[in-house]
């Protein structure tokens, strides 16, 4: 079992998280019920309709290939530091600083977007049952609960998320069983996986929605410091998350196609949109089942907000440890062993942004959620592609020890699929956000601007503080990382 180091350099006690805890943390970030309700109908309507289940399966296989390579990086970095540590190990310090800042922006934007969605949908669900509460108050309650749990030890959040995950997966499983019970094998139409449907008109849009529905699954590599055995539990949790999410998405969307009809699913989804799964709940589970879906949608959004909040503040802690953010954010709570100051800062930032949208009178969903979640999603997918490339960087330098499948072919396939996903998201950003605003359309430019800022800051550190520069990204390695070759990174300083 590996021994982690505390921020003062002394050995930390063994972590409390096992594979199951980490699995719940990362599946919660993907928000399965929220994806079914919010994303799948869009993929049906604007993508290739009945071919959506095949898109989820393809995305799952691609991300499983990515995970094989990412596991190589996780074992080298001790399962800590996320994209920042992975890119530092494979591509060098300047790209790592850029990746760290982009990750911080992306995860914070995704958290803010989910907080807006939590307020919006909770207001709608309460209104449907005769209770009038503003979305601002609904979001505020969710943010307070997130802040309290984020401040405490991560194992507490993992237990809360486990309960919420069982609820949302349980209700979707009940819907799946009810559809199968009524329609039998006819609920699983073979047409969904036929080549002319799966690769037909709109397949690229379906793939885009499929890839973005997995957001957060890679965050296992942020919890190594708090894991009992990070070099084993982090890769295992990542593999398990991909298989679970892909299988669940593909099966549930496939059964939805069977329940609605292969010839009607695009038209029906286009009319009902976010109400599609609630209508299926009414039909197959009765009024109680539909109500359960509504309530659990709110808990799913809260779970995703908490999971991404936890990921965001751990990125802040890692960057602060390396002097890329104010050092106070690196502090670890003496009893909870949580990045409590980073958590408080992240909670304050989310509250300020959500509050600013509220004061401006903007819509919590069409203005706040779609723009922030869209930008965060694009950033995270781009970072996944960069992390896959970093594993190939290890191979080029001759440090990627292991089978050619793990160190070369799997990360190469993962990179190809993720690069295509980035291209699809950028090309369809207006569809992803649902906004015609030119301001929203320009948001993706923030990502390269932040990355360029990170590269510039790394160059400044290399010139002005060479010792600090050489230590960047090596904190999580068993030994200091060798300097990457100039051909890969342009980094000529040891």
C-alpha positions in Angstrom: 0.0 0.0 0.0 1.3 3.4 -0.9 2.0 6.2 1.6 0.9 9.7 0.6 2.4 12.9 1.9 0.6 15.7 3.6 1.0 19.3 2.5 3.8 19.8 5.1 5.8 16.9 3.8 5.0 14.4 6.6 3.4 11.0 5.9 -0.3 11.0 5.9 -2.4 8.3 7.5 -3.9 5.7 5.1 -6.9 6.9 3.2 -10.5 5.8 3.8 -11.8 5.5 0.3 -12.1 2.0 -1.3 -13.0 1.2 -4.9 -16.7 1.4 -4.1 -16.5 4.8 -2.6 -14.6 6.2 -5.6 -17.0 4.5 -8.0 -19.9 6.3 -6.4 -18.1 9.6 -6.5 -17.4 9.4 -10.2 -20.7 7.8 -11.3 -22.5 10.6 -9.4 -20.6 13.2 -11.5 -22.0 11.6 -14.6 -25.5 12.0 -13.2 -27.2 9.0 -15.0 -30.8 10.1 -14.4 -30.1 13.7 -15.4 -28.4 12.4 -18.6 -31.4 10.2 -19.4 -33.9 13.0 -18.8 -31.9 15.9 -20.3 -29.6 14.5 -22.9 -31.1 11.3 -24.4 -34.2 13.1 -25.8 -32.0 15.7 -27.5 -29.9 12.9 -29.1 -33.1 11.1 -30.2 -34.5 14.3 -31.8 -31.4 15.9 -33.4 -29.2 12.8 -33.8 -29.9 9.5 -35.5 -33.0 8.7 -33.5 -33.2 4.9 -32.9 -29.4 4.7 -33.4 -28.6 6.5 -30.1 -28.0 3.3 -28.1 -25.2 2.3 -30.5 -23.7 5.8 -30.0 -23.6 5.2 -26.2 -22.0 1.8 -26.8 -19.4 3.3 -29.1 -18.6 6.1 -26.7 -18.3 3.5 -23.9 -15.8 1.4 -25.8 -13.8 4.5 -26.8 -13.6 5.7 -23.2 -12.7 2.2 -22.0 -9.7 2.4 -24.3 -8.9 5.8 -22.8 -9.2 4.4 -19.3 -6.7 1.6 -20.2 -4.1 4.3 -20.9 -5.2 6.6 -18.1 -4.7 3.7 -15.7 -1.0 3.6 -16.7 -0.7 7.3 -15.7 -2.7 6.8 -12.5 -0.4 4.1 -11.3 2.7 6.3 -12.0 1.1 9.3 -10.2 -0.3 7.4 -7.3 -3.9 8.1 -8.5 -3.6 11.8 -7.6 -3.5 15.1 -9.4 -5.9 14.2 -12.2 -5.2 15.7 -15.6 -2.6 18.0 -14.2 -0.4 15.2 -12.9 -1.0 13.0 -16.0 0.0 15.7 -18.5 3.0 16.6 -16.4 4.2 13.0 -16.4 3.7 12.5 -20.2 4.0 15.8 -21.9 6.0 18.1 -19.5 5.5 21.0 -17.2 4.2 23.8 -19.5 1.3 21.7 -21.0 0.6 20.5 -17.4 0.2 24.1 -16.1 -2.1 24.8 -19.0 -4.1 21.6 -18.3 -4.4 22.4 -14.6 -5.8 25.9 -15.2 -8.2 24.6 -17.9 -9.3 21.8 -15.5 -10.0 24.3 -12.8 -12.1 26.5 -15.1 -13.9 23.5 -16.6 -14.9 21.8 -13.4 -15.9 25.1 -11.8 -18.1 26.0 -14.8 -19.7 22.5 -14.7 -20.4 22.9 -11.0 -22.0 26.3 -11.5 -24.1 25.0 -14.4 -25.4 22.1 -12.3 -26.2 24.4 -9.4 -28.4 26.4 -11.8 -30.1 23.2 -13.1 -30.7 22.0 -9.5 -32.5 25.3 -8.7 -34.5 25.3 -11.9 -35.7 21.7 -11.8 -36.4 21.6 -8.1 -38.6 24.7 -8.5 -40.5 23.0 -11.3 -41.0 19.7 -9.3 -42.2 21.6 -6.2 -44.5 23.7 -8.4 -46.0 20.5 -9.9 -47.0 19.5 -6.4 -48.4 22.8 -5.3 -45.4 24.4 -3.6 -44.1 27.7 -4.8 -40.4 28.2 -4.1 -38.1 30.4 -6.2 -35.3 28.7 -8.0 -32.8 31.0 -6.2 -33.8 29.5 -2.8 -33.7 25.9 -4.2 -30.2 26.5 -5.5 -29.2 28.2 -2.3 -30.2 25.1 -0.2 -28.4 22.8 -2.6 -25.2 25.0 -2.4 -25.3 25.1 1.4 -25.6 21.3 1.6 -22.8 21.0 -1.0 -20.6 23.4 1.0 -21.1 21.4 4.3 -20.4 18.0 2.7 -17.5 19.4 0.7 -15.9 20.7 3.9 -16.1 17.4 5.7 -14.2 14.2 4.9 -14.7 12.7 1.5 -16.0 9.4 2.8 -19.1 11.1 4.1 -19.8 12.6 0.7 -19.2 9.1 -0.8 -21.8 7.6 1.5 -24.4 10.2 0.7 -23.8 9.8 -3.0 -24.1 6.1 -2.7 -27.6 6.4 -1.3 -28.6 8.9 -4.0 -27.1 6.8 -6.8 -29.0 3.7 -5.6 -32.2 5.8 -5.8 -31.8 7.1 -9.3 -30.4 3.9 -10.8 -33.1 2.0 -9.0 -36.0 4.0 -10.5 -34.5 3.7 -14.0 -34.0 0.0 -13.5 -37.6 -0.3 -12.5 -38.6 1.6 -15.7 -36.4 -0.8 -17.8 -38.0 -3.8 -16.2 -41.5 -2.5 -16.7 -40.9 -1.9 -20.4 -39.4 -5.4 -20.8 -42.3 -6.9 -18.9 -44.9 -5.3 -21.2 -43.1 -5.7 -24.6 -40.7 -8.6 -24.0 -37.9 -8.8 -26.5 -39.7 -6.5 -28.9 -38.5 -3.7 -26.5 -35.0 -4.3 -27.7 -35.2 -3.6 -31.5 -32.3 -4.9 -33.5 -32.6 -1.9 -35.8 -30.9 0.3 -33.3 -27.6 -1.5 -34.0 -28.0 -2.0 -37.7 -25.2 -0.2 -39.6 -27.5 2.0 -41.7 -29.3 3.3 -38.6 -26.3 3.6 -36.2 -24.2 5.4 -38.8 -27.0 7.2 -40.5 -27.9 10.9 -40.7 -27.3 12.6 -37.3 -24.9 10.0 -36.0 -22.3 12.7 -35.2 -24.7 14.6 -33.1 -25.7 11.4 -31.2 -22.0 10.7 -30.6 -21.5 14.2 -29.2 -24.4 13.8 -26.7 -23.1 10.3 -25.8 -19.6 11.5 -25.0 -20.7 14.5 -23.0 -23.0 12.2 -20.9 -19.9 10.6 -19.4 -18.4 13.8 -18.0 -16.7 13.3 -14.6 -15.9 9.6 -14.9 -12.2 10.4 -15.1 -12.2 12.2 -11.7 -11.1 9.0 -9.9 -7.5 10.2 -10.4 -8.2 13.1 -8.0 -8.8 10.9 -4.9 -5.5 9.0 -4.6 -4.5 10.8 -1.4 -7.7 9.8 0.2 -7.8 6.2 -1.1 -6.7 3.1 0.8 -4.8 1.7 -2.1 -4.8 4.3 -4.9 -2.7 2.4 -7.4 -5.3 -0.4 -7.5 -8.6 1.3 -6.5 -8.3 4.3 -8.9 -7.9 2.3 -12.1 -10.5 -0.3 -11.0 -13.1 2.4 -10.2 -12.4 4.1 -13.5 -13.0 0.8 -15.5 -16.1 0.0 -13.4 -17.5 3.4 -14.0 -17.1 3.3 -17.7 -18.7 -0.2 -18.0 -21.5 0.7 -15.6 -22.4 4.1 -17.2 -22.1 2.8 -20.8 -24.1 -0.3 -20.2 -26.8 1.5 -18.3 -27.1 4.4 -20.9 -27.1 2.0 -23.8 -29.7 -0.4 -22.3 -32.1 2.3 -21.0 -32.0 4.3 -24.2 -32.5 1.1 -26.2 -35.6 0.2 -24.2 -36.9 3.8 -24.6 -36.6 3.3 -28.4 -38.5 0.0 -28.0 -41.2 1.6 -25.9 -41.8 4.5 -28.2 -41.1 2.7 -31.5 -38.2 2.9 -33.9 -40.2 4.8 -36.5 -41.6 7.3 -34.0 -38.8 8.0 -31.5 -37.3 11.0 -33.3 -40.7 12.7 -33.7 -41.9 12.0 -30.2 -38.7 13.1 -28.6 -38.7 16.3 -30.6 -42.2 17.1 -29.2 -41.7 16.0 -25.6 -38.0 16.7 -25.1 -37.3 16.8 -21.3 -40.8 15.3 -20.6 -40.1 12.1 -22.6 -38.9 10.0 -19.6 -41.6 11.4 -17.3 -44.2 10.3 -19.9 -42.7 6.9 -20.0 -42.7 6.8 -16.2 -46.5 7.7 -16.2 -47.2 5.0 -18.8 -45.1 2.1 -17.4 -44.8 2.9 -13.6 -47.9 4.9 -13.0 -48.2 8.3 -11.3 -46.1 7.3 -8.3 -43.3 6.2 -10.6 -43.4 9.5 -12.5 -43.3 11.4 -9.3 -40.3 9.3 -8.2 -38.5 10.2 -11.4 -39.1 13.9 -10.8 -37.9 13.8 -7.2 -34.9 11.7 -8.0 -34.0 14.0 -10.9 -33.4 16.7 -8.3 -31.3 14.4 -6.1 -29.4 13.4 -9.2 -28.5 17.0 -9.9 -27.5 17.5 -6.3 -25.3 14.4 -6.4 -23.6 15.6 -9.6 -23.1 19.1 -8.1 -21.5 17.6 -5.0 -19.3 15.3 -7.0 -18.0 18.0 -9.4 -17.5 20.4 -6.5 -15.3 17.8 -4.8 -13.3 17.4 -8.0 -12.9 21.1 -8.5 -11.6 21.8 -5.1 -9.1 19.0 -5.3 -7.7 20.5 -8.5 -7.4 23.8 -6.6 -5.6 22.1 -3.8 -3.1 20.3 -6.2 -2.4 23.6 -8.1 -1.9 25.4 -4.8 0.5 22.8 -3.5 2.7 23.5 -6.6 2.4 27.3 -6.1 0.1 27.8 -9.1 -2.6 29.2 -6.8 -2.5 30.9 -3.4 -0.8 28.6 -0.9 -3.7 28.8 1.6 -5.9 26.7 -0.8 -3.5 23.7 -0.3 -4.4 23.4 3.4 -5.8 20.1 4.6 -8.2 19.9 7.5 -6.5 18.3 10.5 -9.5 16.0 11.3 -11.4 15.6 8.1 -8.3 15.5 5.8 -10.3 17.5 3.2 -9.2 20.5 1.2 -11.5 22.6 3.3 -10.2 26.0 2.3 -10.3 25.1 -1.4 -13.8 23.8 -0.8 -14.9 27.1 0.9 -13.4 29.1 -1.9 -15.1 27.0 -4.6 -18.5 27.3 -2.7 -18.1 31.0 -2.5 -17.3 31.3 -6.2 -20.3 29.2 -7.2 -22.6 31.3 -5.0 -21.3 34.5 -6.4 -21.7 33.4 -10.1 -25.2 32.0 -9.5 -26.1 35.1 -7.5 -25.0 37.4 -10.3 -27.2 35.5 -12.8 -30.1 35.8 -10.4 -29.6 39.5 -9.8 -29.4 40.1 -13.5 -32.7 38.4 -13.9 -31.4 35.8 -16.3 -33.0 32.4 -16.7 -31.4 29.7 -14.6 -31.5 27.1 -17.3 -31.4 28.7 -20.7 -28.8 31.3 -19.6 -26.9 29.8 -16.7 -27.0 26.0 -17.0 -26.5 25.6 -20.7 -23.7 28.1 -21.1 -21.6 27.1 -18.0 -22.2 23.3 -18.4 -21.5 23.5 -22.1 -18.2 25.3 -21.5 -17.2 22.9 -18.7 -18.1 19.9 -20.8 -16.0 21.0 -23.7 -13.0 21.7 -21.5 -13.2 18.3 -19.8 -13.5 16.4 -23.1 -10.5 18.3 -24.4 -8.5 17.4 -21.3 -9.5 13.7 -21.7 -8.0 13.8 -25.2 -4.8 15.5 -23.9 -4.5 12.9 -21.1 -4.7 10.1 -23.7 -1.9 11.9 -25.6 0.2 12.1 -22.5 0.3 8.3 -22.2 1.5 8.2 -25.8 4.1 10.8 -24.8 5.5 8.3 -22.2 5.8 5.7 -24.9 7.7 8.0 -27.3 10.1 8.8 -24.5 10.6 5.1 -23.8 9.1 5.3 -20.3 5.7 3.8 -21.0 6.6 0.3 -19.7 4.0 -2.4 -20.2 2.1 -4.2 -23.0 1.7 -2.4 -26.3 -2.1 -2.4 -25.9 -2.0 -0.5 -22.6 0.7 2.0 -23.6 0.1 2.5 -27.3 -2.9 1.2 -29.1 -5.6 1.7 -26.4 -4.6 5.4 -25.6 -4.3 6.0 -29.4 -7.8 4.8 -30.0 -9.0 6.8 -27.0 -7.3 9.9 -28.2 -8.8 9.5 -31.7 -12.3 9.1 -30.4 -12.0 12.0 -27.9 -10.4 14.3 -30.5 -13.4 13.6 -32.8 -15.7 14.4 -29.8 -14.0 17.7 -29.2 -14.5 18.5 -32.9 -18.2 17.6 -32.7 -18.8 19.6 -29.6 -17.1 22.7 -31.0 -19.0 22.4 -34.3 -22.3 21.9 -32.5 -21.8 24.1 -29.5 -25.0 26.1 -30.2 -27.0 22.9 -30.2 -25.3 21.7 -27.0 -26.1 24.9 -25.2 -29.4 25.6 -26.9 -28.5 29.3 -27.1 -28.4 31.5 -30.2 -26.4 34.1 -28.3 -23.1 35.3 -29.9 -21.6 35.6 -26.4 -22.4 32.0 -25.6 -21.1 30.9 -29.0 -17.7 32.6 -28.2 -17.3 30.9 -24.8 -15.1 28.0 -26.2 -12.4 30.6 -26.9 -11.9 30.9 -23.1 -10.3 27.5 -23.1 -7.4 28.2 -25.4 -6.9 31.6 -23.8 -6.6 30.0 -20.3 -4.3 27.4 -21.8 -2.1 30.1 -23.3 -2.0 31.9 -20.0 -0.9 28.7 -18.3 1.9 28.2 -20.9 3.1 31.8 -20.4 3.1 31.4 -16.6 5.1 28.2 -16.9 7.6 30.0 -19.1 7.9 32.8 -16.5 8.5 30.3 -13.7 11.1 28.5 -15.8 13.0 31.8 -16.2 12.5 33.4 -12.8 12.1 30.4 -10.4 13.8 27.4 -11.9 13.6 25.3 -8.7 9.9 25.8 -8.3 9.5 25.1 -12.0 11.4 21.7 -11.8 9.1 20.6 -9.0 5.9 21.2 -10.9 3.8 18.0 -11.4 6.3 15.7 -9.6 4.7 15.7 -6.2 2.6 12.6 -6.9 5.3 10.6 -8.6 7.3 8.0 -6.7 10.5 9.7 -7.9 10.9 13.1 -9.7 9.8 12.9 -13.2 12.5 13.0 -15.9 12.3 16.0 -18.1 10.3 15.2 -21.3 12.2 15.5 -24.6 12.3 18.9 -26.3 10.6 17.4 -29.4 7.5 16.7 -27.4 7.3 19.8 -25.1 9.8 22.4 -26.0 11.0 22.1 -22.4 14.9 22.4 -22.6 15.5 22.7 -18.9 16.1 19.7 -16.7 
